[in-house]
Amino acid sequence: MPFKALVIGGSGDMGRWCALLMKRAGFQVSISSRRDVRALAESMGVGAASVEDAGQFEMVVLSVPIDAVEGTSAHVGPLLKPGSLLMDLSSLKTGPVASMLRHTPPEVEVIGAHPLFGPGLESLEGRTIVLVPTERCERWLSIIKDVFESAGASIVISTSEEHDRKMAIVQGLTHYMYICWGRTIERLSIDISDLDAYRTPIFSITKDMAGRLFSRNPEMYALIQSSPDVRPARRAFIDSCEEISALTDSGNMEGFADIFSSIAMHYGDTGVARARSERLVRLEQEESATIKRSTGMERAFSLASGRKVYGVIKEARRDDFVLETPSETLVLRYDSVTPLEQESLMGLKDGSPRIGRDILVKMPIGADARIMGWALSKIEGVTGVRHETHDAMSPDFVVYRFTVGVQPGQSDEILQRVLATIWGLGYEVK
């Protein structure tokens, strides 16, 4: 039987992301929130539960604001049963991890987690999740690590203190720069859309990244700025602004150039950074140019929401284009879509039916299910392999569900080769 997971705060963006990820990994998922989530849970295909039910679950995830972790941990922690896991998704780790440890019995395991991205991603390929193990996570760390890695994420193992020090720069200082940039534009009473005709590649990237930040919840960014580790970073930033402003105001261009050169030397390999940024700019230009040349042709795109659409490009303008799909007419900005290959277009048009076979494989704790997936993917006739945790409640074994895609017309023959490979590697098929 799959183990049960409860996502507290499951009606929020990150909570929904986590619940759906756990569901795809084979967990029996429920969500809870301060509001009625029954309709939302039904639409997601998960259960609805109360915080008071936390003791019925093997895994409880806190997807709540940073300043709510303490109170939620105090409420939920004593309810949890021995051998279960309490994990949070906060962007700070020192306080939340300490709270979870403080409010849970010694028999309950605790892990801190921080996805270094926003919710709504269709794929975790190339994304990073930081895991903060505690002295109480012997059994669950490998399980959680496998769940995220199986979805494509890269895992960084850290301590709470190291995480918060580095995130003070990666998040705290970076957010602060964009917030100050936006505040400056506001103070100057400039309509930012009036600048589009004059935009440079650097301005376009800055504008989009700032807009991405301002589209999110301001309370979350305020809590990140409240971290003690961010305060010295902000102070150093303000001091640097004042120092460089004083040089330029006094006409000390030589001093400005010296500081600029010193920064560049400290930065390191600026050539790689320049090449990567230019590739980003070039890619956007090439994609928009390709779309403009495709007027009257049928194309497929992935939208920012993750939705995939196809249709005929009816009109290509300076900043957007018109796509006539079988069901609606869409006006899409070039910078908000990702063109898909011709194979994806055909797949969207015909549905690309695939035959899949689910196989339950019993593997000892510590065995790498990805290696098994790789071995199965090399079998002739196998079109794809993915795996998810089916049952991880044994202290010695994990049962994985491998979904093996096979070519139509040969499914039985290919399935026998798959089973023979699993048995040949010494594993038991449930």
C-alpha positions as a Markdown table, in Angstrom:
| # | Residue | x | y | z |
|---|---|---|---|---|
| 1 | Met | 0.0 | 0.0 | 0.0 |
| 2 | Pro | 1.3 | 3.5 | -0.8 |
| 3 | Phe | 2.0 | 5.6 | 2.3 |
| 4 | Lys | -0.2 | 8.6 | 3.1 |
| 5 | Ala | 1.0 | 12.2 | 2.8 |
| 6 | Leu | -0.7 | 15.3 | 4.1 |
| 7 | Val | 0.2 | 18.8 | 2.7 |
| 8 | Ile | -0.8 | 21.5 | 5.2 |
| 9 | Gly | -1.3 | 24.7 | 3.2 |
| 10 | Gly | -2.2 | 22.6 | 0.2 |
| 11 | Ser | -4.4 | 25.3 | -1.3 |
| 12 | Gly | -1.5 | 27.6 | -1.9 |
| 13 | Asp | 0.6 | 27.6 | -5.1 |
| 14 | Met | 3.6 | 25.7 | -3.6 |
| 15 | Gly | 1.3 | 23.4 | -1.6 |
| 16 | Arg | -0.6 | 22.4 | -4.7 |
| 17 | Trp | 2.7 | 21.8 | -6.5 |
| 18 | Cys | 3.9 | 19.6 | -3.7 |
| 19 | Ala | 0.7 | 17.6 | -3.5 |
| 20 | Leu | 0.6 | 16.9 | -7.2 |
| 21 | Leu | 4.3 | 15.9 | -7.2 |
| 22 | Met | 3.7 | 13.5 | -4.3 |
| 23 | Lys | 0.7 | 12.1 | -6.0 |
| 24 | Arg | 2.7 | 11.4 | -9.2 |
| 25 | Ala | 5.3 | 9.7 | -6.9 |
| 26 | Gly | 2.7 | 7.2 | -5.8 |
| 27 | Phe | 1.7 | 8.7 | -2.5 |
| 28 | Gln | -1.9 | 8.7 | -1.2 |
| 29 | Val | -2.1 | 12.5 | -0.8 |
| 30 | Ser | -4.5 | 14.8 | 1.1 |
| 31 | Ile | -4.4 | 18.5 | 1.5 |
| 32 | Ser | -5.6 | 20.8 | 4.3 |
| 33 | Ser | -6.0 | 24.5 | 4.7 |
| 34 | Arg | -7.7 | 27.1 | 6.8 |
| 35 | Arg | -10.4 | 27.3 | 4.1 |
| 36 | Asp | -12.6 | 24.5 | 2.7 |
| 37 | Val | -10.5 | 22.6 | 0.2 |
| 38 | Arg | -12.9 | 19.8 | -0.7 |
| 39 | Ala | -13.6 | 21.2 | -4.2 |
| 40 | Leu | -10.0 | 21.9 | -4.9 |
| 41 | Ala | -8.9 | 18.5 | -3.6 |
| 42 | Glu | -11.5 | 16.8 | -5.9 |
| 43 | Ser | -10.2 | 18.8 | -8.9 |
| 44 | Met | -6.6 | 17.7 | -8.1 |
| 45 | Gly | -7.6 | 14.1 | -7.5 |
| 46 | Val | -6.4 | 14.1 | -3.9 |
| 47 | Gly | -8.1 | 13.9 | -0.5 |
| 48 | Ala | -9.2 | 16.6 | 1.8 |
| 49 | Ala | -8.3 | 16.4 | 5.5 |
| 50 | Ser | -8.0 | 18.5 | 8.7 |
| 51 | Val | -4.9 | 19.5 | 10.4 |
| 52 | Glu | -6.2 | 17.5 | 13.3 |
| 53 | Asp | -5.9 | 14.3 | 11.2 |
| 54 | Ala | -2.1 | 14.7 | 10.9 |
| 55 | Gly | -1.6 | 11.7 | 13.1 |
| 56 | Gln | -3.1 | 9.4 | 10.5 |
| 57 | Phe | -0.4 | 10.2 | 7.9 |
| 58 | Glu | 3.1 | 8.8 | 7.4 |
| 59 | Met | 4.3 | 12.1 | 6.0 |
| 60 | Val | 3.2 | 15.7 | 6.7 |
| 61 | Val | 4.5 | 18.6 | 4.7 |
| 62 | Leu | 4.3 | 22.2 | 6.0 |
| 63 | Ser | 3.6 | 24.5 | 3.0 |
| 64 | Val | 2.9 | 27.6 | 5.1 |
| 65 | Pro | 4.4 | 31.1 | 5.5 |
| 66 | Ile | 7.7 | 31.2 | 7.3 |
| 67 | Asp | 6.2 | 33.0 | 10.3 |
| 68 | Ala | 3.5 | 30.3 | 10.6 |
| 69 | Val | 5.9 | 27.3 | 10.8 |
| 70 | Glu | 6.4 | 27.7 | 14.6 |
| 71 | Gly | 2.7 | 27.7 | 15.4 |
| 72 | Thr | 1.8 | 25.0 | 12.9 |
| 73 | Ser | 4.7 | 22.8 | 14.2 |
| 74 | Ala | 3.5 | 23.3 | 17.8 |
| 75 | His | 0.0 | 22.2 | 16.8 |
| 76 | Val | 0.8 | 19.3 | 14.5 |
| 77 | Gly | 4.1 | 17.9 | 15.9 |
| 78 | Pro | 2.6 | 16.2 | 19.0 |
| 79 | Leu | 0.0 | 14.5 | 16.9 |
| 80 | Leu | 2.4 | 12.7 | 14.6 |
| 81 | Lys | 2.9 | 8.9 | 15.0 |
| 82 | Pro | 6.3 | 7.3 | 15.5 |
| 83 | Gly | 8.3 | 6.7 | 12.3 |
| 84 | Ser | 6.5 | 9.4 | 10.4 |
| 85 | Leu | 8.1 | 12.5 | 8.8 |
| 86 | Leu | 7.5 | 16.2 | 9.2 |
| 87 | Met | 9.0 | 18.3 | 6.4 |
| 88 | Asp | 8.7 | 22.0 | 5.5 |
| 89 | Leu | 9.1 | 24.0 | 2.2 |
| 90 | Ser | 10.2 | 27.3 | 3.7 |
| 91 | Ser | 12.8 | 29.5 | 2.0 |
| 92 | Leu | 14.6 | 29.9 | 5.3 |
| 93 | Lys | 15.7 | 26.9 | 7.3 |
| 94 | Thr | 17.3 | 27.7 | 10.7 |
| 95 | Gly | 14.1 | 28.7 | 12.5 |
| 96 | Pro | 11.7 | 26.3 | 10.7 |
| 97 | Val | 13.9 | 23.2 | 11.2 |
| 98 | Ala | 14.5 | 24.1 | 14.9 |
| 99 | Ser | 10.7 | 24.5 | 15.3 |
| 100 | Met | 9.9 | 21.1 | 13.8 |
| 101 | Leu | 12.5 | 19.4 | 15.9 |
| 102 | Arg | 11.3 | 21.1 | 19.1 |
| 103 | His | 7.7 | 20.3 | 18.7 |
| 104 | Thr | 7.9 | 16.6 | 17.5 |
| 105 | Pro | 8.5 | 13.5 | 19.6 |
| 106 | Pro | 12.0 | 11.9 | 19.2 |
| 107 | Glu | 10.4 | 9.0 | 17.2 |
| 108 | Val | 9.3 | 11.4 | 14.4 |
| 109 | Glu | 11.8 | 12.3 | 11.7 |
| 110 | Val | 12.4 | 15.8 | 10.5 |
| 111 | Ile | 13.7 | 17.2 | 7.2 |
| 112 | Gly | 13.9 | 20.7 | 5.9 |
| 113 | Ala | 13.4 | 21.3 | 2.2 |
| 114 | His | 13.6 | 24.4 | 0.0 |
| 115 | Pro | 12.7 | 24.2 | -3.7 |
| 116 | Leu | 14.8 | 26.9 | -5.4 |
| 117 | Phe | 12.1 | 27.8 | -7.9 |
| 118 | Gly | 8.5 | 28.9 | -7.9 |
| 119 | Pro | 5.4 | 26.7 | -8.3 |
| 120 | Gly | 3.8 | 25.9 | -11.6 |
| 121 | Leu | 6.7 | 24.1 | -13.3 |
| 122 | Glu | 5.8 | 21.3 | -15.6 |
| 123 | Ser | 9.2 | 19.6 | -15.2 |
| 124 | Leu | 11.9 | 19.8 | -12.5 |
| 125 | Glu | 14.6 | 19.0 | -15.0 |
| 126 | Gly | 17.6 | 21.4 | -14.3 |
| 127 | Arg | 15.9 | 22.6 | -11.1 |
| 128 | Thr | 17.5 | 22.4 | -7.6 |
| 129 | Ile | 16.0 | 21.4 | -4.2 |
| 130 | Val | 18.0 | 21.9 | -1.0 |
| 131 | Leu | 17.4 | 19.3 | 1.6 |
| 132 | Val | 18.5 | 19.9 | 5.2 |
| 133 | Pro | 18.8 | 16.6 | 7.1 |
| 134 | Thr | 18.5 | 16.5 | 10.8 |
| 135 | Glu | 19.8 | 14.0 | 13.4 |
| 136 | Arg | 16.3 | 12.4 | 13.0 |
| 137 | Cys | 16.0 | 11.4 | 9.3 |
| 138 | Glu | 17.7 | 8.1 | 8.9 |
| 139 | Arg | 14.9 | 6.4 | 7.0 |
| 140 | Trp | 13.1 | 9.2 | 5.2 |
| 141 | Leu | 16.0 | 11.1 | 3.7 |
| 142 | Ser | 16.7 | 8.5 | 0.9 |
| 143 | Ile | 13.0 | 8.3 | 0.2 |
| 144 | Ile | 12.5 | 12.0 | -0.2 |
| 145 | Lys | 15.7 | 12.4 | -2.1 |
| 146 | Asp | 14.5 | 9.8 | -4.6 |
| 147 | Val | 11.1 | 11.4 | -5.0 |
| 148 | Phe | 12.6 | 14.7 | -6.1 |
| 149 | Glu | 15.4 | 13.2 | -8.2 |
| 150 | Ser | 13.0 | 10.9 | -10.0 |
| 151 | Ala | 11.1 | 14.1 | -11.0 |
| 152 | Gly | 14.3 | 15.4 | -12.5 |
| 153 | Ala | 15.5 | 17.7 | -9.7 |
| 154 | Ser | 19.1 | 18.1 | -8.5 |
| 155 | Ile | 19.5 | 17.8 | -4.8 |
| 156 | Val | 21.9 | 19.9 | -2.6 |
| 157 | Ile | 22.4 | 18.7 | 1.0 |
| 158 | Ser | 23.1 | 21.5 | 3.4 |
| 159 | Thr | 22.9 | 22.6 | 7.0 |
| 160 | Ser | 20.3 | 25.2 | 8.1 |
| 161 | Glu | 23.1 | 27.7 | 8.8 |
| 162 | Glu | 24.9 | 27.3 | 5.5 |
| 163 | His | 21.6 | 27.4 | 3.6 |
| 164 | Asp | 20.5 | 30.7 | 5.2 |
| 165 | Arg | 23.9 | 32.4 | 4.7 |
| 166 | Lys | 24.0 | 31.6 | 1.0 |
| 167 | Met | 20.3 | 32.3 | 0.4 |
| 168 | Ala | 20.9 | 35.8 | 2.0 |
| 169 | Ile | 22.7 | 36.5 | -1.2 |
| 170 | Val | 20.9 | 34.3 | -3.7 |
| 171 | Gln | 17.5 | 35.4 | -2.7 |
| 172 | Gly | 17.7 | 38.2 | -0.1 |
| 173 | Leu | 20.1 | 40.5 | -1.9 |
| 174 | Thr | 18.8 | 39.7 | -5.4 |
| 175 | His | 15.2 | 40.4 | -4.4 |
| 176 | Tyr | 16.3 | 43.6 | -2.7 |
| 177 | Met | 18.0 | 44.9 | -5.8 |
| 178 | Tyr | 14.9 | 44.3 | -7.9 |
| 179 | Ile | 12.6 | 45.8 | -5.3 |
| 180 | Cys | 14.8 | 48.9 | -5.1 |
| 181 | Trp | 15.0 | 49.1 | -8.9 |
| 182 | Gly | 11.2 | 49.0 | -9.2 |
| 183 | Arg | 10.8 | 51.5 | -6.4 |
| 184 | Thr | 13.2 | 53.9 | -8.2 |
| 185 | Ile | 11.1 | 53.6 | -11.4 |
| 186 | Glu | 8.0 | 54.4 | -9.4 |
| 187 | Arg | 9.7 | 57.4 | -7.7 |
| 188 | Leu | 10.7 | 58.8 | -11.1 |
| 189 | Ser | 7.0 | 58.6 | -12.2 |
| 190 | Ile | 8.0 | 56.7 | -15.3 |
| 191 | Asp | 5.5 | 54.4 | -17.0 |
| 192 | Ile | 7.6 | 51.4 | -17.7 |
| 193 | Ser | 5.7 | 50.5 | -20.8 |
| 194 | Asp | 6.9 | 53.8 | -22.3 |
| 195 | Leu | 10.4 | 52.4 | -22.2 |
| 196 | Asp | 9.8 | 49.4 | -24.5 |
| 197 | Ala | 10.6 | 51.2 | -27.7 |
| 198 | Tyr | 14.1 | 52.1 | -26.2 |
| 199 | Arg | 14.7 | 48.7 | -24.5 |
| 200 | Thr | 18.2 | 47.1 | -24.6 |
| 201 | Pro | 18.8 | 43.4 | -24.0 |
| 202 | Ile | 19.9 | 44.0 | -20.4 |
| 203 | Phe | 16.9 | 46.2 | -19.7 |
| 204 | Ser | 14.5 | 43.6 | -21.2 |
| 205 | Ile | 15.9 | 40.9 | -18.9 |
| 206 | Thr | 15.9 | 43.1 | -15.9 |
| 207 | Lys | 12.3 | 44.3 | -16.5 |
| 208 | Asp | 11.0 | 40.7 | -17.0 |
| 209 | Met | 12.8 | 39.4 | -13.8 |
| 210 | Ala | 11.5 | 42.4 | -11.8 |
| 211 | Gly | 8.0 | 41.8 | -13.1 |
| 212 | Arg | 8.2 | 38.1 | -12.2 |
| 213 | Leu | 9.1 | 39.1 | -8.6 |
| 214 | Phe | 6.3 | 41.7 | -8.4 |
| 215 | Ser | 3.7 | 39.2 | -9.6 |
| 216 | Arg | 4.2 | 37.2 | -6.4 |
| 217 | Asn | 3.0 | 37.5 | -2.8 |
| 218 | Pro | 4.7 | 40.6 | -1.1 |
| 219 | Glu | 4.4 | 39.1 | 2.4 |
| 220 | Met | 6.7 | 36.2 | 1.3 |
| 221 | Tyr | 9.4 | 38.7 | 0.2 |
| 222 | Ala | 9.0 | 40.7 | 3.4 |
| 223 | Leu | 9.6 | 37.5 | 5.5 |
| 224 | Ile | 12.7 | 36.7 | 3.4 |
| 225 | Gln | 14.0 | 40.2 | 4.0 |
| 226 | Ser | 13.4 | 39.8 | 7.8 |
| 227 | Ser | 16.1 | 37.1 | 8.0 |
| 228 | Pro | 19.0 | 38.1 | 10.2 |
| 229 | Asp | 21.4 | 36.9 | 7.5 |
| 230 | Val | 19.9 | 39.3 | 4.9 |
| 231 | Arg | 20.5 | 42.4 | 7.0 |
| 232 | Pro | 24.3 | 42.7 | 6.5 |
| 233 | Ala | 23.8 | 41.9 | 2.8 |
| 234 | Arg | 21.4 | 44.8 | 2.5 |
| 235 | Arg | 23.7 | 47.1 | 4.4 |
| 236 | Ala | 26.6 | 46.2 | 2.2 |
| 237 | Phe | 24.5 | 46.9 | -0.9 |
| 238 | Ile | 23.4 | 50.3 | 0.4 |
| 239 | Asp | 27.0 | 51.2 | 1.3 |
| 240 | Ser | 28.1 | 50.2 | -2.2 |
| 241 | Cys | 25.4 | 52.3 | -3.8 |
| 242 | Glu | 26.5 | 55.3 | -1.8 |
| 243 | Glu | 30.2 | 54.8 | -2.5 |
| 244 | Ile | 29.7 | 54.5 | -6.2 |
| 245 | Ser | 27.2 | 57.4 | -6.3 |
| 246 | Ala | 29.7 | 59.6 | -4.5 |
| 247 | Leu | 32.4 | 58.8 | -7.0 |
| 248 | Thr | 30.3 | 59.7 | -10.0 |
| 249 | Asp | 28.8 | 62.8 | -8.4 |
| 250 | Ser | 32.3 | 64.1 | -7.7 |
| 251 | Gly | 33.4 | 63.3 | -11.3 |
| 252 | Asn | 36.0 | 60.7 | -10.1 |
| 253 | Met | 35.8 | 58.5 | -13.2 |
| 254 | Glu | 39.2 | 57.0 | -12.5 |
| 255 | Gly | 38.0 | 55.8 | -9.0 |
| 256 | Phe | 34.8 | 54.4 | -10.6 |
| 257 | Ala | 36.8 | 52.5 | -13.2 |
| 258 | Asp | 39.1 | 51.1 | -10.5 |
| 259 | Ile | 36.2 | 49.8 | -8.5 |
| 260 | Phe | 34.6 | 48.4 | -11.6 |
| 261 | Ser | 37.8 | 46.6 | -12.5 |
| 262 | Ser | 38.1 | 45.3 | -8.9 |
| 263 | Ile | 34.5 | 44.0 | -9.0 |
| 264 | Ala | 35.2 | 42.2 | -12.3 |
| 265 | Met | 38.3 | 40.6 | -11.0 |
| 266 | His | 36.4 | 39.4 | -7.9 |
| 267 | Tyr | 33.5 | 38.1 | -10.0 |
| 268 | Gly | 35.8 | 35.7 | -11.9 |
| 269 | Asp | 35.0 | 34.3 | -15.3 |
| 270 | Thr | 33.0 | 37.1 | -16.8 |
| 271 | Gly | 33.4 | 35.6 | -20.3 |
| 272 | Val | 31.2 | 32.7 | -19.4 |
| 273 | Ala | 28.6 | 35.0 | -18.0 |
| 274 | Arg | 28.6 | 37.2 | -21.0 |
| 275 | Ala | 28.3 | 34.2 | -23.4 |
| 276 | Arg | 25.4 | 32.8 | -21.4 |
| 277 | Ser | 23.5 | 36.1 | -21.3 |
| 278 | Glu | 24.1 | 36.7 | -25.0 |
| 279 | Arg | 22.8 | 33.2 | -25.8 |
| 280 | Leu | 19.7 | 34.0 | -23.8 |
| 281 | Val | 19.2 | 37.2 | -25.8 |
| 282 | Arg | 20.0 | 35.5 | -29.1 |
| 283 | Leu | 17.6 | 32.6 | -28.3 |
| 284 | Glu | 14.7 | 35.0 | -27.7 |
| 285 | Gln | 15.5 | 36.9 | -30.9 |
| 286 | Glu | 15.8 | 33.7 | -33.0 |
| 287 | Glu | 12.5 | 32.3 | -31.6 |
| 288 | Ser | 10.6 | 35.4 | -32.3 |
| 289 | Ala | 12.1 | 35.6 | -35.8 |
| 290 | Thr | 11.1 | 32.0 | -36.5 |
| 291 | Ile | 7.6 | 32.6 | -35.3 |
| 292 | Lys | 7.3 | 35.7 | -37.6 |
| 293 | Arg | 8.5 | 33.7 | -40.6 |
| 294 | Ser | 5.9 | 31.0 | -39.8 |
| 295 | Thr | 2.8 | 33.2 | -40.5 |
| 296 | Gly | 0.2 | 31.0 | -42.2 |
| 297 | Met | 1.8 | 27.8 | -40.9 |
| 298 | Glu | 0.8 | 25.3 | -38.2 |
| 299 | Arg | 3.0 | 25.4 | -35.1 |
| 300 | Ala | 2.8 | 24.1 | -31.4 |
| 301 | Phe | 3.8 | 26.0 | -28.3 |
| 302 | Ser | 4.2 | 25.6 | -24.6 |
| 303 | Leu | 2.7 | 28.5 | -22.7 |
| 304 | Ala | 4.0 | 30.0 | -19.5 |
| 305 | Ser | 1.3 | 28.1 | -17.5 |
| 306 | Gly | 2.6 | 24.8 | -18.8 |
| 307 | Arg | -0.3 | 24.3 | -21.2 |
| 308 | Lys | 0.5 | 23.1 | -24.7 |
| 309 | Val | -1.4 | 24.4 | -27.7 |
| 310 | Tyr | -1.2 | 24.2 | -31.5 |
| 311 | Gly | -2.8 | 26.1 | -34.3 |
| 312 | Val | -2.1 | 28.3 | -37.4 |
| 313 | Ile | -0.2 | 31.5 | -36.9 |
| 314 | Lys | -2.5 | 34.1 | -38.4 |
| 315 | Glu | -0.6 | 37.4 | -37.8 |
| 316 | Ala | 2.8 | 38.2 | -36.4 |
| 317 | Arg | 3.3 | 41.7 | -34.9 |
| 318 | Arg | 6.2 | 43.4 | -33.2 |
| 319 | Asp | 5.6 | 42.0 | -29.7 |
| 320 | Asp | 2.9 | 39.3 | -30.1 |
| 321 | Phe | 1.2 | 37.0 | -32.6 |
| 322 | Val | -2.2 | 35.6 | -33.2 |
| 323 | Leu | -2.6 | 31.8 | -33.0 |
| 324 | Glu | -5.8 | 30.2 | -34.2 |
| 325 | Thr | -6.3 | 26.9 | -32.5 |
| 326 | Pro | -9.0 | 24.4 | -33.2 |
| 327 | Ser | -11.1 | 25.8 | -30.3 |
| 328 | Glu | -10.1 | 29.4 | -29.8 |
| 329 | Thr | -8.0 | 32.4 | -31.0 |
| 330 | Leu | -5.1 | 33.3 | -28.8 |
| 331 | Val | -2.9 | 36.5 | -28.8 |
| 332 | Leu | 0.5 | 35.4 | -27.4 |
| 333 | Arg | 3.6 | 37.4 | -26.6 |
| 334 | Tyr | 6.8 | 36.0 | -28.1 |
| 335 | Asp | 8.5 | 36.1 | -24.7 |
| 336 | Ser | 5.7 | 34.1 | -23.1 |
| 337 | Val | 5.8 | 31.0 | -25.3 |
| 338 | Thr | 8.3 | 28.2 | -26.1 |
| 339 | Pro | 8.1 | 26.8 | -29.6 |
| 340 | Leu | 7.8 | 23.0 | -29.7 |
| 341 | Glu | 9.3 | 20.6 | -32.2 |
| 342 | Gln | 7.3 | 19.1 | -35.1 |
| 343 | Glu | 7.0 | 15.8 | -33.3 |
| 344 | Ser | 5.2 | 17.6 | -30.4 |
| 345 | Leu | 2.8 | 19.2 | -32.9 |
| 346 | Met | 1.9 | 15.8 | -34.3 |
| 347 | Gly | 1.5 | 14.4 | -30.8 |
| 348 | Leu | -0.9 | 17.2 | -29.8 |
| 349 | Lys | -2.9 | 16.7 | -33.0 |
| 350 | Asp | -3.3 | 12.9 | -32.8 |
| 351 | Gly | -3.1 | 12.4 | -29.0 |
| 352 | Ser | 0.0 | 10.2 | -29.4 |
| 353 | Pro | -1.5 | 7.1 | -27.7 |
| 354 | Arg | 1.0 | 5.1 | -25.8 |
| 355 | Ile | 0.8 | 1.7 | -24.2 |
| 356 | Gly | 2.2 | 1.6 | -20.7 |
| 357 | Arg | 2.8 | -1.3 | -18.4 |
| 358 | Asp | 3.1 | -0.9 | -14.6 |
| 359 | Ile | 5.5 | -3.2 | -12.8 |
| 360 | Leu | 6.0 | -3.3 | -9.0 |
| 361 | Val | 9.6 | -4.0 | -8.1 |
| 362 | Lys | 10.9 | -4.7 | -4.5 |
| 363 | Met | 14.3 | -3.1 | -4.0 |
| 364 | Pro | 16.4 | -2.8 | -0.8 |
| 365 | Ile | 16.8 | 0.5 | 0.9 |
| 366 | Gly | 19.7 | 2.3 | -0.8 |
| 367 | Ala | 19.3 | 0.7 | -4.2 |
| 368 | Asp | 19.1 | 3.3 | -7.0 |
| 369 | Ala | 15.9 | 3.0 | -8.9 |
| 370 | Arg | 17.3 | 5.3 | -11.6 |
| 371 | Ile | 19.8 | 2.7 | -12.6 |
| 372 | Met | 17.0 | 0.2 | -13.0 |
| 373 | Gly | 15.1 | 2.7 | -15.1 |
| 374 | Trp | 18.2 | 3.2 | -17.3 |
| 375 | Ala | 18.6 | -0.5 | -17.8 |
| 376 | Leu | 15.0 | -1.0 | -18.8 |
| 377 | Ser | 15.1 | 2.0 | -21.2 |
| 378 | Lys | 17.8 | 0.2 | -23.2 |
| 379 | Ile | 15.6 | -2.8 | -24.0 |
| 380 | Glu | 14.5 | -2.9 | -27.7 |
| 381 | Gly | 10.9 | -1.8 | -28.0 |
| 382 | Val | 10.8 | 0.2 | -24.8 |
| 383 | Thr | 9.8 | 3.8 | -25.6 |
| 384 | Gly | 10.2 | 5.3 | -22.1 |
| 385 | Val | 10.5 | 4.5 | -18.4 |
| 386 | Arg | 9.5 | 6.4 | -15.3 |
| 387 | His | 9.4 | 5.2 | -11.7 |
| 388 | Glu | 7.7 | 6.3 | -8.5 |
| 389 | Thr | 7.6 | 5.1 | -4.9 |
| 390 | His | 4.7 | 2.7 | -4.4 |
| 391 | Asp | 5.3 | 1.6 | -0.8 |
| 392 | Ala | 8.2 | 2.7 | 1.5 |
| 393 | Met | 6.9 | 1.6 | 4.9 |
| 394 | Ser | 9.2 | -1.4 | 5.3 |
| 395 | Pro | 12.5 | -0.5 | 7.2 |
| 396 | Asp | 14.5 | -2.7 | 4.7 |
| 397 | Phe | 12.8 | -2.4 | 1.3 |
| 398 | Val | 11.1 | 0.1 | -1.0 |
| 399 | Val | 8.5 | -1.0 | -3.6 |
| 400 | Tyr | 8.8 | 1.1 | -6.8 |
| 401 | Arg | 6.2 | 1.3 | -9.5 |
| 402 | Phe | 8.0 | 1.3 | -12.9 |
| 403 | Thr | 5.8 | 2.5 | -15.8 |
| 404 | Val | 7.3 | 1.1 | -19.0 |
| 405 | Gly | 6.2 | 2.5 | -22.3 |
| 406 | Val | 6.1 | -0.2 | -25.1 |
| 407 | Gln | 5.5 | -0.2 | -28.8 |
| 408 | Pro | 1.9 | -1.1 | -29.9 |
| 409 | Gly | 1.6 | -4.6 | -31.3 |
| 410 | Gln | 4.6 | -6.0 | -29.4 |
| 411 | Ser | 3.6 | -5.2 | -25.8 |
| 412 | Asp | 3.6 | -8.8 | -24.5 |
| 413 | Glu | 6.9 | -9.7 | -26.1 |
| 414 | Ile | 8.6 | -6.6 | -24.8 |
| 415 | Leu | 7.1 | -7.0 | -21.4 |
| 416 | Gln | 8.7 | -10.4 | -21.1 |
| 417 | Arg | 12.1 | -8.9 | -21.9 |
| 418 | Val | 11.5 | -6.3 | -19.3 |
| 419 | Leu | 10.6 | -8.9 | -16.6 |
| 420 | Ala | 13.6 | -11.0 | -17.6 |
| 421 | Thr | 15.9 | -8.0 | -17.1 |
| 422 | Ile | 14.5 | -7.3 | -13.7 |
| 423 | Trp | 14.8 | -10.9 | -12.6 |
| 424 | Gly | 18.3 | -11.1 | -14.1 |
| 425 | Leu | 19.3 | -8.2 | -11.9 |
| 426 | Gly | 18.2 | -10.1 | -8.8 |
| 427 | Tyr | 15.1 | -8.1 | -7.9 |
| 428 | Glu | 11.6 | -9.3 | -7.0 |
| 429 | Val | 8.5 | -8.4 | -9.0 |
| 430 | Lys | 5.5 | -8.0 | -6.8 |
